[in-house]
Amino acid sequence: MKFAIITHVIHIKENKEFFGYTPYIREMNIWLKFVDQVIIVAPVKEGKPTAIDSPYVHENIDFRKVSDFSFTNIGRALSSVLKLPIIFWKIFFAMKNADHIHLRCPGNMGLIGCLVQILFPKKTKTAKYAGNWDYKSKQPFTYKIQKWMLSNTFLTRNMKVLVYGNWENNSKNVKSFFTASYFKSEKTVINKTSLKPIIEFIFVGSLVTGKRPMYAIKLIEKLAANQINVNLNLYGDGVEMEGIRDYIEKNKLRDFIFLHGNQNQDIIKKAYQKSHFVILPSKSEGWPKAIAEGMFWGCVPIATKVSCVPFMLDFGNRGVLLEMKLNEDISQIENIIKYESVFRNMSELSSNWSRNYTVDIFENEIKELLLK
C-alpha cells in the first residue's frame, strides 16, 4: 500500500531522517507499520531536532517539501497566496500516486487537503481531526470549514473521519476515536505517596496562551497561600517562558514552582509517576494527552470543560472540571485533598479508565482502518 500523509506539522531534516513533534510522530509510526510506501507532504524548517522531536521509522519515505503558510497578517497572506498553487499541485500529485490518503486536521494543510481529496472520490481515505469536534465551541472559521467538509458525505467520499469524543448528529463517516501513549505491558502497580508532607502537581504542555500555564501557577500559589504544602513542576517551553520565570521570581514562588523546559518521554513518565495531580487549563483541546497520560499513572486530572475532557473525567467523578474562577476551583481541589481517601478513590478511577486506552488497542484499531 502506498500511503499519503498531508500534514501541517513542521519537520526538521537531519541527515536522511525527518523529525517532527514526538506525540504526532509516535502515532504516525504506528500507521506506517502497515504500509509499504509513504508519501509525506509537509513543511520543513532548518534546525536541529530537540528533546520533543522524533524521526519517522520507515524504509521507504518520499518526502515532498512545501512552504509553511498562514493568513495571520496582510504580509503573510499575500505571500501565502503565491505559495498556494505549488502546494495545491504537490498535494494533488501525492494523492494521485497514493492508494490511501490520510489528512491531519485541523490546519492549513488539512484545509487544502479537504479540498483536493474531493477530486479522488474512489480512493480510500482517513482524516484524523486532532482538535475539538464540538460543533458548539468557538473555533476559527477555517476549522469549521474543515469540519463541515469532512462530515459532508457528498463532497467527502470513502473516508473515515476520526474524532475525539461522542457527539450528536454526526454523519455516518465520523468515527469516535482516541489516542494512546503506553503499552499494556506498562500497566505496573501504582504506589502514590501520601499527600503529606507535600502534594505534587504537574503541568505538561507548551507554555503558550492557549494552554494557560499561568492559571495553573496561580492555583498553586493560592493553595500555598492557604497553608497547603504544594509543588508544581512545569514541563514544556514556549513564548510565555520568560514571563512565567519573571512572575515566579517577582512573587517569590521558586521554592515550590519549578520550570523544567522540554524533556523526553522517559523523564515525563517518571514525573507523572511521582505526581498526585495533573493540571491542564487549556482554552481548547482534542484528546489532551497530558491528561490521559497523567491519569494512566494515577494522577487526578484538573482540566477545563473543552472537547471530550468532561467525558474523560466522567463529568467530575474522576477529576476536577475547572470553572476558571480561582476561588471556586481552589474549593474543588481542597475538597479532594482534605480527605486522602477521596484522592485515592479518584486516582484509582482515573488510572482504571485511562488504562483502557493502550497502544496495543490503538494499533489494532489502525490496522483495521487500513486493511479492511
N, C-alpha and C positions, 0 to 999 in steps of 0.2 A: 504493500500500500504506500502511495505517495501522499504525504500529509502536509498541508499548507497551513502555517500559523500566521495570522495577521494581528499584530500587537503594537500598542503604543509604548511598551516597556523599552526604555533606553538601554542599549547594550554597550559593553566595552570589549574590544578585541585585544587579546594578548596572545602573541604567537599565532597559533591556528585555532584558538578556542574563543568562544563568545560567552561572556559573562553577563549576568543580569541579577536583579533583586532576588535574593535567595528563596523566599517563600514561593514566588512565581516559578522560578527555575526548578525547584524541587517538585512542584506539581507537574510541570511540563515534562520533566524527565520520566514521570510515570506514564504519561500519554505516549511518549516516544518508545517505550518498551514494546509496543505493539505495532510499530510501523517500520517499513523498510527504508524509506527515504523521507527527508524532512526539507521543506522549503520554508524559510522564515523571512517575512517582510517586516522590517522594524528599523527604527533609528539607531545609529551608533554614535558614540561620542569618544573623544580622546581621553586617555587617563589610565589609571591603574585600578584593578579590582580592589574593593575594600573588604572589610570583615563581613559585610552583609551582602556580598556578591558571590555567586557560584556559577560554574560553567554547565552548559548542556552536556549530556552524556549520550552521544550517538555517533556512529561511524560515518554516516552519510548525510551531512548537512549542507544545504545550498542556501547560503545567507544572502539576501537581496537587500542591501542597504538603501534606506530612504532618509530624507531630511526630516528632522523634527520640525513640527509646525504648530502654531496656535493662533488664536484671534483675540488675544488679551489686550492689544492696543492697535492703533492705526498702522504703525510701522510693521509690526509682526503680521498683521492681517494682509497688508499689501505684499509682503514677502511670501506669505503662505499661498496667496492666490497664484503666484508664479510657480510655486513648487507643486501644486495640486495635480496638474496634468501628468507629470512624471510619476508621481505617487500612484495616481489612478491606474496608469498603464502597468506599473510594476505589480500592483495587486491583481489586476486583470489577468496578466500572464501567469502569475503564481497560481491563481485559481484554475486557469485553463489547463495548466500542467498537472494539477493535483487530482487525486481520487477522493480525498476527503478534505473539506475546508473547515478550518477552526478559527473562529473570531474571538478575540478577547475584548470585552466591553465592560463598562463604558469608557470611551476615549476617542480622540480624534481619528486614529487609525481604524478603530472599530466602526465609527460612523461611515467612513468611506467604504469599509468592508461590507457594511449593511447594504449600501447602495449597489456595489459591484456584484455581490452574490445573487442579486435578482436576475442577472444575465445567465446564471447557471442553475436553473430550476431542478435539473435531474441529478445533480451531484449531491452526495450525502454530506451533511454539514452538522457542526455543533457550534454553539456560541456559549461562552462562559460569561455570564453577567455578574461581575465580581462586586458590583455596587448594591445600593439599596433598591430593591424591586418594588417597594411600596409605592403604589400609584398616587397616594395622597400626600407623600412627602414633598417638601420643597427641594427642587433639583434644577440644575442648569437645563435650559431649553434643549440643548443638543443631547442630553441624557434622555429626555422624554421622547425625542425623535427616535433614538435607538430602541427604546423600549417598545414604542408603537410599531416600528418596522419589524422588529424581531418577533413580535406576537401577532403580526398580520400574516395569516397563513396563505393569503393570495400572493403577496409580494415575496414572502419568505417561505420557500417550499423545501420539503425533505430535510428539515433542520430540527434538532432538539436544542432548546434553549434552557440552559442550566441556571437556576436562580436560587438564592438563599431564602428559606422560609416558605410557608404555605400561605398563599394569597387567594382571595376570592376572585371569581370571574376570569381566571386565566384561560388563554386559548389552549387548544389540545396539544400544541407543540412545546409548551412550557413544562419543565420538569423540576420539582423541588430537589435541591442537591445540597452538598456540604463540602467541606474540605477537611484534611487531617494532617497531623504533624508527626504522630507517634505510632509505632507498630504495636500489635497485640502483645508481642514479647516484652515490651517495655512496661507492662502493667505490674510494676513492682508494688509492694505494700507501702502505703503512705503513713509515715510517722511524723505528724506535725508536732512541733514543740509546743509547750504551754504558751498561752497568751501572756504569761508573766515570766520574766520581768519586762520583755519588750515585744510589742506587736509589730510584725514585719509586713510592710506594704510594698508592692512593686508596680511600676508603670513601664510598659514596653511599647515603643512606637516612636514615630518621628516627632521631633519637638517642633511642631508647626501649629498654627492657629486652629486648624480643623480638629486636631487631636486634643486640644485644650489641656496641655500638661500643667498650666498654671492653676487650673481648678483643682487638679489632684494635689498640688503643693499646698493650696490654701486649705483643703480638707485636713491635711496632715498638720499644718500649722495650727489650725483651730483645735484639733484633738490634743495637741501638745499643750496648748494654752489652757485646756480643760484638765490638765494634770494627768494625762494618759501617756504612758511611755510608748512612743512610736518611732519607727524608722521608715523612710521612703527611699527606695532605690529606683532611679530612673535610668532606663536603658534605651538609647537612641540618640539621634543627633538631628539638627535642623536649624532653621533660621532663628528660632526663639532661644537657642542655647545661651547666647551672651546675656540676653535679658533675664533669663532664669538664673544664671550664675550671679548676676548683679543683685537680683531680688534676694537670693539666699544669703549673700554677703551683707546686704543692707539691713536685713531683718534678723540676722544672727541665727540662721537656721542650719548652718553647716554641721552641727553636731548630730543632726538626725535626718537630714535630706542630702542624698548623695547622687552625683551625676557620673555615670559610667561610660557615656558615649555609646557608639555602636560596638556590639560584641557578637561573637559567633554563637551558633545554636547550643553548643555544649555548655557554655557559660550561662546562657539564658535559662537553659533547662535546670541547672543547679540552683539558680536564683529562684525559680518557681518553687522548687522543692523545699526551700527553707522559708518561703513566704507564707503568710496567713491570708492575705487579701491581694487581689489583682485589681487595679483601677484603670478604667479607660473611659473618660468623659467625652468621647468623640461627638462631633456635630453630625457625622454621617459615617456609616459602615456598611459592609456587605455581610460577610461572616467574619467577625473580628477574631483573628487567630490568637491574639494575645489573651483574649478572654477564654477561648476554648482550650488553649494550651495551659493556662493557669489553672483552670478547672480540672484538667486531667491530673494535675498534681495536688489537688485538694485545696487550692486557693479559693476562697469565697469571692465571687466576682462583684465588682462595683462598677456599673456601666449605665450609659444613657439609654433611653427608650427609643432606639432607632433600629430600622430594618428588622432583622429576626432576633434581636437581642432579648426582647421580652419572652419569646419562645425559649431561647437558650437558658434563661434564668427562671423558667416556669412562672413567669409573671410575679416574681418576687419571692417565691418559695425556696429558691436555691441561690439567692443573691440579692443585692441592693440595686433597685432601679432608681437612678438619680433623678431628682426633680430640678436640679440645677439651681436650687435655693440653699445656700450654705447651711443655715441653721436646721432646716428640715432634713437635709442629707446627713448632717452630723448626728442628728437624733436617731436616724435609721441605723447608722453604723454603731452608735453607742448601745443601741438596743440589742445588737448581736454580741458585742464584746462584753457586755455586762454579765452575761451568763455563758461560761465556756461551753456548756452542753449545747446551747443554741448554735454556737460557732461550729462545734464538732459535727452536729447534725447537718448543717448547711454544707460543710466541707465534704462530707460523705455523699450527700445528694449531688453535689457538683461533680465530683470525680466519677461517680457511677454513670451520670448522664454523658459526660464527655468521653468516657472510655467506650461508649458505643460506636464512636466515630474514629476508627483506626485506619491507618494507611492500608492495611490488608483489605478492608472492606471497600475503601475508596478505589483501590487498584482494580478490584473485581467489577465495580460499577463502571469504570472507564473502559475496561476490556469489553464489557457487554455493549457499551455505546459504539465502540469502534468495529467490533467483529460480528455483530448480529446481522 
